[in-house]
């Protein structure tokens, strides 16, 4: 590993999943451009196969690879192996700050490792709450615990800051900086244009019928495994069979998702089940879509920036700003509720236009610079 020994502040950025990598990438690059900072990147490998294309696309250099992923890994496995690997990484690099993002098990474990080692922890995307212990699972408790373990808290919105204040977090340690997902989107949009990726994506999806409205779907939440996912699949099948639409669903690699989705939807001709697509291709699909069905937190943040209505297939969400702005709707996981929410968008043009508003709820693309400046001041 090569690290510039002249830097004053040593920062260890840790991630293990695709969403963490996407959101941390702009920040890592910005920090590395600062001559007074030394940055090392640690990959836990929680979702190795899905995170590798993001690492490649954003040209991230991995300094420490914990390589924890194993077949049928449990939350117990992830936590234990990541904690052990982080102990060795922290001892080797001796950072001043550990930088964590979001609410994954990697996030929580990295914050815990920071606490155990006496290293300061900075938490990006702090303050999201549903106040339901098991929804989302395990993310809600991961982020609550990460808050207690962190020294400074980078909140995306005023609502997230208020949540932290209500929990007794010192206002002096909370910074509203926006969400780095908007930074990542803008960087990616620029690369799509500069590398002429648009033509490649057009060719890859030439089988889509241009006269049909495109519905983009993502779904992977642990709390939806089993009957809720069956109900979601029933809704998708009904919509595909009842409307002139094309449904594109990049399916998460978790076997609990993959097996059920392919069994229930694999024979429906206008539902296109894909393996997970690279991040720029996903954003391209988002731009081409008429509406989006998702249980993803990141997609709820991305879609309003491009004016795409979102139907949230969860019973609760921590991204309440988009609900209040009227650009997303919380449908839950019941077949009937999902179908009704989507059909209203398909059939009611006035309702669709009211939701299809481009609005900056979660950032302006400068989050990475604010975080770098604050870390310098707090060194």
C-alpha positions as CSV (number, residue, x, y, z in Angstrom):
1,X,0.0,0.0,0.0
2,X,1.3,3.5,-0.9
3,X,0.3,6.4,1.3
4,X,1.7,9.9,1.2
5,X,3.5,10.2,4.6
6,X,3.5,14.0,4.4
7,X,-0.2,14.4,4.9
8,X,-1.3,15.7,8.3
9,X,-4.7,14.0,8.6
10,X,-5.1,10.3,8.1
11,X,-8.6,9.2,7.0
12,X,-9.7,5.6,6.6
13,X,-12.8,5.3,4.4
14,X,-14.6,2.0,4.8
15,X,-17.3,0.5,2.6
16,X,-18.7,-3.0,1.8
17,X,-21.7,-2.6,-0.4
18,X,-22.6,-0.9,-3.7
19,X,-24.6,2.0,-2.3
20,X,-21.8,2.9,0.1
21,X,-19.2,2.8,-2.6
22,X,-21.3,5.0,-4.9
23,X,-21.8,7.6,-2.2
24,X,-18.3,7.6,-0.9
25,X,-16.5,7.7,-4.3
26,X,-16.9,11.5,-4.8
27,X,-15.8,12.1,-1.2
28,X,-12.8,9.9,-1.5
29,X,-11.6,11.5,-4.7
30,X,-12.1,15.0,-3.2
31,X,-10.2,14.1,0.0
32,X,-7.3,12.6,-2.0
33,X,-6.9,15.9,-3.8
34,X,-6.2,17.7,-0.5
35,X,-2.5,17.9,0.1
36,X,-3.0,17.9,3.9
37,X,-4.8,14.6,3.9
38,X,-3.8,11.0,3.6
39,X,-6.7,8.7,2.6
40,X,-6.8,4.9,2.7
41,X,-9.7,2.9,1.4
42,X,-10.9,-0.3,3.1
43,X,-13.2,-2.7,1.3
44,X,-14.9,-5.2,3.7
45,X,-16.3,-7.2,0.8
46,X,-19.8,-7.5,2.2
47,X,-21.2,-7.5,-1.3
48,X,-18.1,-8.2,-3.4
49,X,-19.7,-9.1,-6.7
50,X,-22.0,-6.1,-6.8
51,X,-19.4,-3.5,-5.6
52,X,-16.6,-4.4,-8.0
53,X,-18.1,-2.6,-11.0
54,X,-18.6,0.5,-8.9
55,X,-14.9,0.4,-7.8
56,X,-13.9,0.1,-11.4
57,X,-16.2,2.8,-12.8
58,X,-15.2,5.4,-10.2
59,X,-11.5,4.4,-10.4
60,X,-11.2,3.7,-6.6
61,X,-7.9,2.2,-5.4
62,X,-8.4,-0.3,-2.6
63,X,-5.7,-0.2,0.0
64,X,-7.1,-2.8,2.4
65,X,-9.3,-5.7,1.3
66,X,-10.8,-7.6,4.1
67,X,-12.4,-10.1,1.7
68,X,-15.1,-11.3,4.2
69,X,-17.8,-12.4,1.8
70,X,-18.7,-16.1,1.9
71,X,-21.6,-18.2,0.6
72,X,-24.8,-17.9,2.7
73,X,-23.2,-15.4,5.0
74,X,-25.3,-14.2,7.9
75,X,-25.2,-10.9,9.7
76,X,-23.3,-12.7,12.5
77,X,-20.6,-13.7,9.9
78,X,-20.4,-10.2,8.4
79,X,-20.1,-8.5,11.8
80,X,-17.5,-10.9,13.3
81,X,-15.2,-11.1,10.2
82,X,-15.4,-7.3,9.5
83,X,-14.6,-6.4,13.1
84,X,-11.6,-8.7,13.2
85,X,-10.3,-7.4,9.8
86,X,-10.9,-3.8,10.8
87,X,-8.9,-4.3,14.0
88,X,-5.9,-5.2,11.9
89,X,-6.4,-2.4,9.4
90,X,-6.7,0.3,12.0
91,X,-3.6,-1.0,13.8
92,X,-1.7,-0.9,10.5
93,X,-2.9,2.5,9.1
94,X,-3.5,4.3,12.5
95,X,-6.1,6.8,11.1
96,X,-7.2,10.0,12.8
97,X,-10.7,9.5,11.3
98,X,-12.8,6.6,10.2
99,X,-15.3,7.6,7.5
100,X,-18.5,5.6,7.2
101,X,-21.6,5.9,5.1
102,X,-25.2,5.0,5.6
103,X,-26.6,2.1,7.6
104,X,-25.2,-1.2,6.4
105,X,-23.6,-3.8,8.7
106,X,-20.2,-2.7,7.4
107,X,-21.2,0.9,8.5
108,X,-22.1,-0.2,12.1
109,X,-19.1,-2.5,12.4
110,X,-16.7,0.1,11.2
111,X,-18.0,2.6,13.7
112,X,-17.8,0.0,16.5
113,X,-14.2,-0.7,15.5
114,X,-13.5,3.0,15.7
115,X,-14.9,3.2,19.2
116,X,-13.0,0.2,20.4
117,X,-9.7,1.6,19.0
118,X,-10.3,5.1,20.2
119,X,-10.4,6.5,16.6
120,X,-12.8,9.3,15.8
121,X,-15.7,8.3,13.5
122,X,-17.5,10.5,11.0
123,X,-20.9,9.3,9.8
124,X,-22.2,10.3,6.4
125,X,-26.0,10.2,5.9
126,X,-26.6,10.4,9.6
127,X,-30.0,10.9,11.2
128,X,-32.2,8.8,9.0
129,X,-35.0,7.2,11.1
130,X,-38.2,5.2,10.8
131,X,-38.4,4.5,14.5
132,X,-39.4,0.9,13.7
133,X,-36.8,-1.6,15.1
134,X,-37.2,-4.1,12.3
135,X,-38.1,-1.9,9.4
136,X,-35.8,-1.7,7.6
137,X,-33.9,-4.6,9.0
138,X,-31.1,-4.4,10.1
139,X,-30.5,-0.9,8.8
140,X,-32.6,1.0,11.4
141,X,-30.7,-0.3,14.3
142,X,-27.4,-0.2,12.4
143,X,-27.8,3.6,12.0
144,X,-29.1,4.2,15.5
145,X,-26.0,2.4,16.9
146,X,-23.7,4.2,14.5
147,X,-25.0,7.5,15.7
148,X,-24.1,6.6,19.3
149,X,-20.6,5.6,18.2
150,X,-19.8,8.6,15.9
151,X,-18.1,11.8,16.8
152,X,-19.4,14.0,14.0
153,X,-22.6,13.5,12.0
154,X,-23.1,14.6,8.4
155,X,-26.8,14.8,7.8
156,X,-28.3,15.2,4.4
157,X,-31.4,17.2,5.4
158,X,-32.8,19.4,8.1
159,X,-35.2,16.5,9.0
160,X,-32.2,14.2,9.7
161,X,-30.5,16.9,11.8
162,X,-33.7,17.3,13.8
163,X,-33.9,13.6,14.5
164,X,-30.3,13.7,15.8
165,X,-31.1,16.7,18.0
166,X,-34.1,14.9,19.5
167,X,-31.8,12.0,20.5
168,X,-29.5,14.4,22.4
169,X,-26.7,14.7,19.9
170,X,-24.7,17.9,20.4
171,X,-25.7,20.5,17.7
172,X,-22.0,21.4,17.4
173,X,-21.3,17.9,16.0
174,X,-24.1,17.9,13.4
175,X,-23.6,19.3,9.9
176,X,-26.2,19.5,7.2
177,X,-24.3,18.9,4.0
178,X,-26.7,17.2,1.6
179,X,-26.4,13.7,0.3
180,X,-23.3,12.6,-1.8
181,X,-25.6,10.5,-4.0
182,X,-26.3,13.8,-5.9
183,X,-22.5,14.3,-6.4
184,X,-22.2,10.7,-7.7
185,X,-25.1,11.2,-10.1
186,X,-23.6,14.4,-11.6
187,X,-20.2,12.8,-11.9
188,X,-21.8,9.8,-13.6
189,X,-23.9,11.8,-15.9
190,X,-20.8,13.7,-17.1
191,X,-19.0,10.4,-17.7
192,X,-21.9,9.0,-19.7
193,X,-21.7,12.0,-22.0
194,X,-17.9,12.1,-22.2
195,X,-17.5,8.4,-22.8
196,X,-20.4,8.1,-25.3
197,X,-21.9,5.4,-23.1
198,X,-25.4,6.5,-24.2
199,X,-25.0,4.7,-27.6
200,X,-23.8,1.5,-25.9
201,X,-26.7,1.5,-23.5
202,X,-29.1,2.2,-26.4
203,X,-27.8,-0.8,-28.1
204,X,-28.0,-3.0,-25.0
205,X,-31.7,-2.2,-24.6
206,X,-32.7,-2.1,-28.2
207,X,-35.2,-4.9,-27.5
208,X,-37.3,-2.5,-25.4
209,X,-40.4,-1.2,-27.3
210,X,-40.1,2.5,-27.6
211,X,-43.9,3.0,-27.8
212,X,-44.4,1.4,-24.3
213,X,-43.8,3.3,-21.1
214,X,-40.9,2.0,-19.1
215,X,-41.3,1.0,-15.4
216,X,-38.0,0.5,-13.6
217,X,-38.0,-1.8,-10.6
218,X,-35.6,-2.5,-7.8
219,X,-36.4,-4.6,-4.7
220,X,-34.1,-6.3,-2.2
221,X,-35.1,-5.5,1.4
222,X,-34.6,-8.3,4.0
223,X,-37.9,-7.4,5.8
224,X,-39.7,-8.1,2.5
225,X,-38.4,-11.6,2.1
226,X,-41.2,-14.2,1.8
227,X,-44.8,-13.2,1.4
228,X,-44.2,-9.5,0.9
229,X,-42.0,-10.3,-2.1
230,X,-44.5,-12.7,-3.5
231,X,-47.1,-9.9,-3.3
232,X,-44.8,-7.5,-5.0
233,X,-44.2,-10.0,-7.8
234,X,-48.0,-10.5,-8.2
235,X,-48.4,-6.8,-8.6
236,X,-45.7,-6.6,-11.2
237,X,-47.2,-9.5,-13.2
238,X,-50.7,-7.9,-13.0
239,X,-49.3,-4.6,-14.3
240,X,-47.4,-6.2,-17.1
241,X,-50.4,-8.2,-18.3
242,X,-52.9,-5.3,-17.9
243,X,-51.0,-2.4,-19.4
244,X,-48.9,-1.5,-22.4
245,X,-45.7,-1.2,-20.4
246,X,-42.1,-2.5,-20.3
247,X,-40.9,-3.5,-16.9
248,X,-37.2,-3.7,-16.3
249,X,-36.0,-5.3,-13.1
250,X,-32.3,-5.6,-12.3
251,X,-32.6,-8.4,-9.7
252,X,-30.5,-8.4,-6.6
253,X,-28.1,-11.3,-6.2
254,X,-29.4,-12.4,-2.8
255,X,-30.9,-15.9,-3.3
256,X,-34.0,-15.0,-1.3
257,X,-34.8,-12.5,-4.0
258,X,-33.4,-14.1,-7.2
259,X,-35.1,-17.5,-6.9
260,X,-38.6,-16.1,-6.1
261,X,-38.5,-13.4,-8.7
262,X,-37.4,-15.6,-11.5
263,X,-39.9,-18.3,-10.6
264,X,-42.9,-15.9,-10.5
265,X,-41.9,-13.5,-13.3
266,X,-39.6,-15.3,-15.6
267,X,-42.3,-16.3,-18.1
268,X,-43.8,-12.8,-18.5
269,X,-42.6,-11.4,-21.9
270,X,-42.7,-7.7,-21.0
271,X,-40.9,-8.1,-17.7
272,X,-37.2,-8.0,-18.3
273,X,-35.3,-9.6,-15.5
274,X,-31.6,-8.6,-15.5
275,X,-28.6,-9.3,-13.4
276,X,-27.5,-6.2,-11.4
277,X,-26.5,-3.5,-13.9
278,X,-23.5,-1.2,-13.6
279,X,-24.3,2.2,-11.9
280,X,-24.1,4.4,-15.1
281,X,-26.5,1.9,-16.9
282,X,-28.9,2.1,-14.0
283,X,-28.9,5.9,-14.1
284,X,-29.5,5.7,-17.8
285,X,-32.5,3.4,-17.3
286,X,-33.8,5.8,-14.6
287,X,-33.6,8.7,-17.1
288,X,-35.5,6.7,-19.7
289,X,-38.2,5.4,-17.3
290,X,-41.7,6.7,-16.9
291,X,-41.9,5.8,-13.2
292,X,-40.0,3.8,-10.7
293,X,-41.0,1.1,-8.2
294,X,-38.4,0.6,-5.5
295,X,-37.7,-0.3,-1.9
296,X,-34.2,1.3,-2.1
297,X,-33.3,4.3,-0.1
298,X,-30.8,5.6,-2.7
299,X,-33.3,5.4,-5.5
300,X,-35.8,7.5,-3.4
301,X,-33.0,10.2,-3.3
302,X,-32.0,9.9,-6.9
303,X,-35.3,9.9,-8.7
304,X,-36.6,13.4,-7.6
305,X,-33.4,15.0,-8.9
306,X,-34.5,13.7,-12.4
307,X,-38.2,14.2,-12.0
308,X,-39.2,10.6,-11.9
309,X,-42.2,9.6,-9.8
310,X,-41.5,6.9,-7.2
311,X,-43.8,4.2,-5.8
312,X,-42.1,3.0,-2.6
313,X,-42.7,-0.7,-1.9
314,X,-42.1,-0.6,1.8
315,X,-44.4,-0.2,4.9
316,X,-42.3,2.8,6.1
317,X,-39.5,5.0,4.9
318,X,-36.9,7.2,6.4
319,X,-36.8,9.4,3.3
320,X,-39.9,11.4,4.2
321,X,-38.9,14.6,2.4
322,X,-39.9,13.1,-1.0
323,X,-43.3,12.0,0.4
324,X,-44.0,15.4,1.8
325,X,-43.0,17.1,-1.5
326,X,-45.5,14.8,-3.4
327,X,-42.9,13.2,-5.7
328,X,-43.1,9.7,-4.1
329,X,-45.9,7.7,-2.6
330,X,-45.6,5.0,0.1
331,X,-47.6,2.0,-1.2
332,X,-46.4,-0.8,1.1
333,X,-46.0,-4.3,-0.2
334,X,-49.6,-5.5,-0.7
335,X,-50.4,-6.4,-4.3
336,X,-53.5,-4.2,-4.4
337,X,-51.9,-1.1,-3.0
338,X,-48.9,-1.3,-5.5
339,X,-51.2,-1.9,-8.4
340,X,-53.5,1.0,-7.5
341,X,-50.5,3.4,-7.0
342,X,-49.0,2.6,-10.3
343,X,-52.3,2.5,-12.3
344,X,-53.1,6.0,-11.0
345,X,-49.8,7.2,-12.4
346,X,-50.4,5.4,-15.7
347,X,-54.0,6.6,-16.1
348,X,-54.2,10.0,-14.5
349,X,-52.0,12.5,-16.5
350,X,-52.6,15.4,-14.0
351,X,-51.5,13.2,-11.1
352,X,-48.5,12.0,-13.0
353,X,-47.3,15.5,-13.9
354,X,-47.8,16.6,-10.2
355,X,-45.3,13.8,-9.2
356,X,-42.9,14.1,-12.1
357,X,-41.3,17.3,-10.9
358,X,-37.6,17.8,-10.9
359,X,-36.7,18.9,-7.4
360,X,-33.5,19.1,-5.3
361,X,-34.4,17.5,-2.0
362,X,-31.2,15.8,-1.0
363,X,-28.3,17.9,-2.2
364,X,-26.8,20.2,-4.8
365,X,-23.8,18.2,-5.9
366,X,-21.3,19.9,-3.5
367,X,-21.6,17.6,-0.5
368,X,-18.1,16.2,-1.0
369,X,-16.5,19.6,-0.7
370,X,-18.4,20.5,2.5
371,X,-17.4,17.2,4.1
372,X,-13.7,17.7,3.2
373,X,-13.7,21.2,4.6
374,X,-15.3,20.1,7.9
375,X,-12.9,17.2,8.4
376,X,-10.1,19.7,8.0
377,X,-11.6,22.1,10.6
378,X,-12.3,19.3,13.0
379,X,-8.9,17.6,12.8
